[in-house]
Amino acid sequence: MADWDPYIRNCLHPCRLAGLAFMFGIGIAMQILACTLYNNWWPMLTGLLYVMMPMPCLFFGGGSAEFFGTHNGGGGSDWVDAAKFLTGFSAIGSIAIPAILRHAMLIKLGAMLIAYASFLLLICTILLYMHITHEEEW
């Protein structure tokens, strides 16, 4: 994209942001659909974990996801390690809760699959956001 006309390159930046917002909106809509289509609001527990997932990063990691790529070789902060653990716990909980609810027969298979598709779409949105913000020309 470096050899493109600067006018076209500058026009694509808002399109990237709009695409990410669209992906995020679809992911949240799928989470709500997993609840409303089957008239059961138990899958919204994963929505609660989606809200809680970035909190350790915001509180203990300084508000950026840069600390996920670093390794504290004994001399690092214990708070950063706690933030990594709590973020990982929330991510695994977002995967495990629909399976546990399905095993307990509280939700149907379709609701579980929609919740997993929502999780996959939201994770792809986060990864694309991290990729876009690491580009030099952004």
C-alpha positions as CSV (number, residue, x, y, z in Angstrom):
1,M,0.0,0.0,0.0
2,A,3.0,2.3,0.2
3,D,3.1,2.9,-3.5
4,W,-0.6,4.0,-3.7
5,D,-1.7,7.6,-4.2
6,P,-1.7,9.4,-0.7
7,Y,-5.3,10.5,-1.3
8,I,-6.5,6.9,-1.8
9,R,-4.4,5.6,1.1
10,N,-5.9,8.3,3.4
11,C,-9.4,7.4,2.3
12,L,-8.9,3.7,3.3
13,H,-8.1,4.5,7.0
14,P,-11.7,5.3,7.9
15,C,-12.9,2.3,6.0
16,R,-10.7,0.0,8.1
17,L,-12.2,1.5,11.3
18,A,-15.7,1.2,10.0
19,G,-15.1,-2.4,9.0
20,L,-13.8,-3.2,12.5
21,A,-16.9,-1.5,14.0
22,F,-19.1,-3.5,11.7
23,M,-17.4,-6.8,12.7
24,F,-17.8,-5.9,16.4
25,G,-21.5,-5.0,15.9
26,I,-22.2,-8.3,14.1
27,G,-20.4,-10.2,16.9
28,I,-22.5,-8.6,19.6
29,A,-25.7,-9.1,17.5
30,M,-24.8,-12.8,17.2
31,Q,-24.4,-13.1,20.9
32,I,-27.8,-11.5,21.4
33,L,-29.3,-13.8,18.7
34,A,-27.9,-16.9,20.5
35,C,-30.2,-15.8,23.4
36,T,-33.3,-14.6,21.6
37,L,-33.6,-17.3,19.0
38,Y,-33.9,-20.0,21.6
39,N,-35.7,-17.8,24.2
40,N,-33.0,-18.5,26.8
41,W,-30.7,-15.8,28.2
42,W,-28.0,-18.1,29.7
43,P,-25.6,-17.6,26.8
44,M,-25.3,-13.9,27.8
45,L,-22.9,-15.1,30.6
46,T,-20.3,-15.1,27.9
47,G,-21.2,-11.5,27.1
48,L,-20.4,-10.7,30.7
49,L,-16.9,-12.2,30.2
50,Y,-16.5,-10.2,27.0
51,V,-16.9,-7.1,29.1
52,M,-14.6,-8.4,31.8
53,M,-11.8,-9.6,29.4
54,P,-10.0,-6.3,28.8
55,M,-10.3,-5.1,32.4
56,P,-7.1,-6.6,33.7
57,C,-5.2,-5.2,30.7
58,L,-6.6,-1.8,31.4
59,F,-6.0,-1.8,35.1
60,F,-2.7,-3.6,35.5
61,G,-1.2,-3.4,32.0
62,G,-1.2,0.3,31.4
63,G,-4.1,0.2,29.0
64,S,-2.3,-1.4,26.0
65,A,-1.9,-4.9,24.8
66,E,1.8,-4.5,24.3
67,F,2.6,-6.5,27.5
68,F,1.2,-9.7,26.0
69,G,4.2,-10.0,23.7
70,T,6.7,-9.6,26.5
71,H,8.2,-12.2,28.8
72,N,9.0,-11.2,32.3
73,G,12.1,-13.3,33.1
74,G,11.9,-13.0,36.8
75,G,12.4,-9.3,37.0
76,G,9.0,-8.2,35.8
77,S,6.0,-6.9,37.6
78,D,3.7,-9.2,39.4
79,W,0.8,-7.1,38.4
80,V,1.5,-7.6,34.7
81,D,1.6,-11.4,35.4
82,A,-1.7,-11.2,37.2
83,A,-3.2,-9.2,34.3
84,K,-2.1,-11.9,31.8
85,F,-3.5,-14.6,34.0
86,L,-6.9,-12.9,34.5
87,T,-7.2,-12.1,30.8
88,G,-6.4,-15.7,29.9
89,F,-8.9,-16.9,32.5
90,S,-11.6,-14.7,31.0
91,A,-10.8,-15.9,27.4
92,I,-10.9,-19.6,28.4
93,G,-14.2,-18.9,30.4
94,S,-15.7,-17.4,27.2
95,I,-15.1,-20.7,25.5
96,A,-16.0,-23.0,28.4
97,I,-19.3,-21.4,29.5
98,P,-21.3,-22.3,26.4
99,A,-20.0,-25.9,26.6
100,I,-20.8,-26.2,30.3
101,L,-24.3,-24.8,29.7
102,R,-24.9,-27.2,26.9
103,H,-23.7,-30.1,29.0
104,A,-26.1,-29.1,31.8
105,M,-28.9,-28.9,29.1
106,L,-29.5,-25.3,29.9
107,I,-29.0,-24.2,26.3
108,K,-29.5,-25.9,22.9
109,L,-26.8,-26.8,20.5
110,G,-27.7,-24.0,18.1
111,A,-27.3,-21.4,20.9
112,M,-23.9,-22.9,21.7
113,L,-22.7,-22.8,18.1
114,I,-23.9,-19.2,17.6
115,A,-22.1,-18.2,20.8
116,Y,-18.9,-19.8,19.5
117,A,-19.2,-18.1,16.2
118,S,-19.7,-14.8,18.0
119,F,-16.6,-15.4,20.1
120,L,-14.6,-16.3,16.9
121,L,-15.7,-13.1,15.2
122,L,-14.9,-10.9,18.2
123,I,-11.5,-12.5,18.5
124,C,-10.8,-11.8,14.8
125,T,-11.9,-8.2,15.3
126,I,-9.5,-7.8,18.2
127,L,-6.6,-9.3,16.2
128,L,-7.3,-7.2,13.2
129,Y,-7.4,-4.1,15.4
130,M,-4.0,-5.0,16.9
131,H,-2.6,-5.5,13.4
132,I,-4.0,-2.2,12.1
133,T,-2.7,-0.2,15.1
134,H,0.8,-1.6,14.7
135,E,1.2,-0.3,11.1
136,E,3.6,2.7,10.8
137,E,1.4,4.7,8.4
138,W,-1.7,4.5,10.7
